[in-house]
Amino acid sequence: PAHQIGDPKLPGIATSGFALLAMTCFLFAFFLPLCYTDKKHERVNLMKKILCIVAIVLILAILIPACVIAGSMDGRGEPTGEVLIVLGTTVNGTEPSPMLKQRLDAAAQYLNTYPEAVCIVTGGKGDENNLSEAQCMYNYLTAAGIDGSRITMEDRATTTVENLQNVRTMLDTNEVDILSSDFHLYRAGLIAKEAGFIPTLIPAKTEPLSLLAPWFIREIVALELYLIS
């Protein structure tokens, strides 16, 4: 099953529940003092109401996408075991960043589980890198014992949208398995469907929490920007 690849720490639904409970407690603690009004100070009461409305909007803008993202962190669907697309991320010089390494370790596990599957690694070259993300990923997987003939590089794109649009032109099939960091799966799935894929989402566990937390927050912003673009 998809949720076994990458071994996420918590099922997405449980993570969503914890997030919702924590935010509910925060809302209660934050708004309780604002519930008290003073009839002698109408301006103060008006400011409290405005503050409450602004705070509610901001909190919901964080809470709703956070729960949606967390709900997809354990992956979606059963792997086809035929075509794996691995989405790239940061390269440090010529070496994969810790997050990219986590994706590649999950990809190697997948490819060993499905020895007939082919793999497409994605990601172009940043100005600060010595090689493309795709090349770095190819090097890592082949060093891990994966036959290079099973791996194709898409090394021109610089965004997830470009990654999947370019890969779509390389494939005859639209049923694929897409592997990325657990927090990135929901948005990756939306982009994949827009590109014409029927995706199964494969998670790579992001750890430690100190690495997950800032990327999770960044992903909330990225998802909202994607949805309004």
N, C-alpha and C positions, 0 to 999 in steps of 0.2 A: 504494500500500500504506500501511497505517496507520503503519508506522515512518518513512515519509517526511514525514509531517505533524509539525512541531515539531522535526525533525532532532535527535534525542537524540545525546549525545556518544558513548556506547558502547551496544552492544546489551546488553539486560538480562542475558543469560546470561554475557557476558564480565564484567560488573560483579559478578555473583554469584560467579564464579570467583575474581576478585581479592579479594573480601571473605572468601571461604572460606579462601583461601591465607593472607591476612594474619592471620586469626583462628587458623588452625592454627599458624602461627609464634609467635604470642603465647602460645598454650596451651603449646607446647613450652618456650618460654623461661621461662614463669611457673612451671610445675609441675616442671621438672627439679630445682631445689633441694629441693623438697618430697618427692622420691622417696627421698631418703636418710634413713634412720631410725637412731635411736640406742637400742640395747637397754637402756641404763642409764636412759633417760628416757621411760617409758611415757606419761606425761601429755603430754609434748611431741609424741610420735608420734600420740596421739589427737587433739590439737589440729590437727596437720597434716592428718589425715584429714578432720576436720570442715571445715577451711578449704578443702580440695580439693573436697569435695562441694558446699559453698556456692558456690565459685567456678565450678565446672562448670555448676551450675544457672543461675547468673546469666549466664554467657557464652552458654550455649545459648539462654537467653531473649532475648538480643540477636541472636545469630548467625542463628537460624532465620528469624525474621521479616525480618531485614535481607536475607537471600538471596531470600526470597519477594518482598519489595517490589522489590528490584533486578531480579529476573527479569521483572517486568512493566513496567519503565520504557520499553521500546520499543513498547508498545501491544500490543493483541490483536485479530486479525481484520482483514478488509477493510472499509473504510467503506461504508455503505449509500448515502451521498451524498444522503440524503433528510431526516433529522431530526438536528440537532446540538444536544446539551445541553452548555452551557458552565457548569462549576461555578465559583462565585465564591470570592473570598478578599478579603483586606484592601483597604480603600479609605482613602487618605490625604486626608481632607477631601472634596474633590470629584474627586480624581484617582486613577487606579488605582495600587496599589502596584507595585513592579517585578515581583513574581511575577504579579499579576493582568494586568499589561501583556503579559507573556510568553504567558499563556493567550489573551489577546485577539488578539495578533498571529498566533498559531497558528490561532485561530478565523477571522480574516479570510482567511488563506491557504486554509483549508478552504472557506469560503463563496465565494471566488473560483474555486476549483477545481471546485466543484459549484454552479453558478449557480441551479439549481432547488431547492436545499436550503433548508429553513427552520431557524431557530435559536431556541432558548429559553435565555435567560440567567437565572441564578439567584442569589439572595442577598438577604437583608433588610437593614435599616438598623441599624447599631450605635449605641450611645448617643453615641459620639464622632464619628460621621460626619455629614456634611451631607446625604447622600442614600444610597439603598440601593445595595448592590453591583450589583444588576440594572440600576438606572438608570444608574450609572456605566458599566457595560459597554455598555449601549445607546448612550449618548452617544459612547463611544469608537469603537464599530463603525460608527455612522452617519457620524462624522467621518472615518473611514477609507474611506468610499465605499460601505458596505453599505446597501442599500435598507432603510429602517426597517420597511417592510411585511413583511419577511422575519423580523423579530425579535419575539419575545414575551417579556415579562418575568414571572418568578416572583419576587416581591419580598417574600414574607412569611416565608420560612424563615430559620433562623439556624444550621442544621447541614446536613451533607451528607445525612443521613437524611431530614430534613424536605424538603430540596430535591427529592430524587428521589421521595419519596412524593407531594408536591404536583404535580410535573410529570406523574406517572403518571395523575393524574385529568384532566389537560388533553389527553391524547393518546388516539387510538383505536388506534394501533399500539404494539407493545411492542419492535419492532426499531429501535434508535436507536444513534447514535454519541455517545459521551460523551467530552468533552475536559476534561482537567485537567492539573495539573502532573505530570510523569513519576513522581515519588515517591509521588503520591497515587492512582495508577491502580488498584493492586491492591485497596485498601480500597473505592475508589469502585465497582469492578466487583462486589465482594461485596454492597455496599449496593444497587446497581442490580438485581442478580438477586433480592434479597430483596423489592424493591419491585415485582417482576414484569416487569422488562425483560429483553430479550436484547441485551446491550450489546456494541458494538465500542468498544474503548478507544483514544482518540487522545491521544498525549502532547504536552505543551508542555515543551520543554527548560528546565530550571532552571539558570541560571548567574548569577554565577560560583559556584565551589565554596563560597565563604564564605557564600553564600545557601543553597545546597543542603544543606550539612552539618547545620546546626541543625534545619532542617525535616525532614530524613531521620530524625534521632534522634527528633524529636517524633512523626513518623509511626509509628515502631516502637512507641512507647508507646500512641498512638491505636489502632493495629491490635490490640494485645493487649487493651486495654480494650473494644474493639468485640467481639472474639471471646468474651470472658468475660461480656459483658453479657447 
